[in-house]
Amino acid sequence: MTSDNNQIKNITWQDIEPLILDEKYKEFFKNLDPETYKLVLDEENKPKVTESILKMLKSTDPENATPEYVKGIIEDMKKVVNKIQELKP
C-alpha cells in the first residue's frame, strides 16, 4: 500500500483547526486521549517540542527550520488542542 506523502506534507495545524467542529470529525477529536496533546500545553516541554519540530523541518522544509517559524507552529498546535479540549464534557 502506498500513500501520497505530498498530500500529508500540505496539511498544517491551521488546516486542522476548522475540522475540529466539523460533524464528520468531531467525534474523533472528542475521543482523543488528553495525554496525546498534554506535551504541547505543558510549557516545561516547550524546548523538547521545539527541538522535535526543528528536526522534522530540517528534513522536510529546511527553509522554514527556524525557531520563529516553530513558534508559530506551536501556537497553532495550542489553538487546536484548546478547541479539542472544549469538546470534552
N, C-alpha and C positions, 0 to 999 in steps of 0.2 A: 504494500500500500504506500502510495506517495502522497505528499501534501505540497501545496503551493506555499513555500516559505515567504515569498514576496507578499502574499496576502497577509500573513501574520505580522510581518515587519511594519505594515502600514497601519495597524491598529494601535492607537495611542490611548493613554488614560483618559484623555478628553473625549475620545470616541466611546469609551465605556460608560462614562457618566450618564448620558441620556438613556442608555439601555437599562439602567437600574430600575426605572419606573415603567418601562415597557412591560405590559402584561405577559408577553412571551417569556421574559427572563426574570421577572420579579420573584418568582418562587425560588429559582436557582440562587439568586443573590441573598434572599431571605434565609436560606438554609445553610449558607456558608458558616463554617466554624469560626468564631471570633478569633481564635488563635492564629488563623490564617493571615489576618491582617494586623494583628497586635504589633508585630515588628515595625510596621510603618508608623504607628501612632506614638510609640514609645520613643521620646526624644533621646534617651540613652543609646538607642540603636541607630541613630542617625548616621554616625560615622560608618557603621557596617553597611547600612543600606546605600549610602553614597558610594562607598568603595565597590559594592556589588554592581551598582548601575554603571559606574565609570568603566569597570572591567567589561561589562557587556557592550557598552557603547564603543569602546576601543576596537572591538572586533566587528560590530555591526554598523556603526555610524561614527567613524573616527573624527569627522569634522565637528561633531557636537559633543565629543567626550571632554566636557569642561565642567568644573564644579558649578558654575552658574546655570548651565543647561540642566544638570542633575537636580539642582534646587527646584527648578520649575516642575520637573517630573515628580519629585517627591510631593510638592504642593498639590499637583493633580491627583496623585495617589491618595493623599489625605482627604481630598474632596470626595473621591469615590468611596473610600472607607466610611466616611461620616454619613454619606447618603445610605449606604448599606445598613449601617447601624440604626438609622431612623426607621428602617423597615422592620426591625426586630420588635416583637411585642413587649 
